[in-house]
């Protein structure tokens, strides 16, 4: 299995730098985790924040600002979490603002088609799919930050980030308790040995008293033997203490780390984001990343994209020792063209462990097991048609918000208004025409 921190090692690997987006990783200490949890309560519940926590938060903001001097704009997240989850929570005001902008732009691009479909009373599936695409773009845009303070507010407003940090804190405590139990057991064993040694000494003394008639030379030899035994025991005790120290150091090294990830912001078209599955060092399947949306244009590029992905895997990833040794992993990436005349290129977003807790996209961990585990032919999947009810892919809160609150008048209201205006103009023309006829 791929290690939890493989994304950090892999994307910074010298052979993958040319394919990866520049990223900085900051390990978060137990103290920082505690301060971040308190900061979440401060933002969400207006709880007070002490000076020590304020100082820790300020230091983290400064670290992020240091990366932003290089990157200008970035995505900031906690390693192992999905950044888009932060922007899709119901209380995310910035996503609401960005969505309204995207919806207005959509109406400007395609007012006629919207008007015709509304007028004919047909299902608004295609329109809803376009709106859903706007939602995806808005959530991605919300991730773009330019200041450390802005980044931490975005992170710590999220309930999912709070739960992730809280779980990490509990895991560390539980590990600490386990380590404490192990050390206590070792101490008890050590005490038992010392007691046994004492009883042995006492018994030996009694035997020595009973053997008063033995030759003095033998007594001296016995004393020498005893001294040697004592020295050996002292060495053994010393070695045990050294082993305990080493064990502590090992346990500290094995402690699960959590990282703050600052990734350089790059404009990515959601249509060209994909997730690949690698089993036994073979690319078994690829799916579009944003599965809620149908991208009709994707069908035009599907064969070329699939060919590019498989070629990239064989030439750039399959023969890398540090990846081929792990054999199983999931890789997120996007495809782009520098110009219309250039071939497709690939940039890696993240490499993570291969397990059924990860989102399988348009595949299913149970029904598509043969494909994902390489027992069937490689498959490339993308959504061919819009969903019958696209908003069902969102949480209930977002679905209601988009349909009832966030879709501005410029999308639905303006359609009805424009139809009414057209009808009124026709009626006015008829009245005017009748008036002219009346004059004659």
Secondary structure, DSSP 8 states (H G I E B T S, - for coil): ---TTHHHHHHTSTTTGGGB--EEEEEE-HHHHHHHHHHHHHHHH-----HHHHHHHHHHHHHHHHHHHHHSSEEEEETTS-THHHHTSTT-HHHHHHHHHHHHHHHHH-HHHHHHHHHHT---HHHHHHHHHHHHHHHHHHT-BSSHHHHHHHHHT-HHHHHHHHHHHHHHHHHHHHHHHHHHHHHHHHHHHHHHHHHHHHHHHHHHHHTTTS-HHHHHHHHHHHHHHHHHHHHHHHHHHHHHHHHHHHHHHHS--EEEEEEE-----GGGEEEEEEETTEEEEEEES-TTS--TTHHHHHHHHHHHHHHHIIIIITT-HHHHTT--EEEEEEEE-SSTTS--EEEEEEEEE-STTS--TTS-TTTTHHHHTTSS--EEE---S--TTGGGGS-HHHHHIIIIIIS-TTTTHHHHHHHHHHHHHHHHHHHHHHHHHHH-
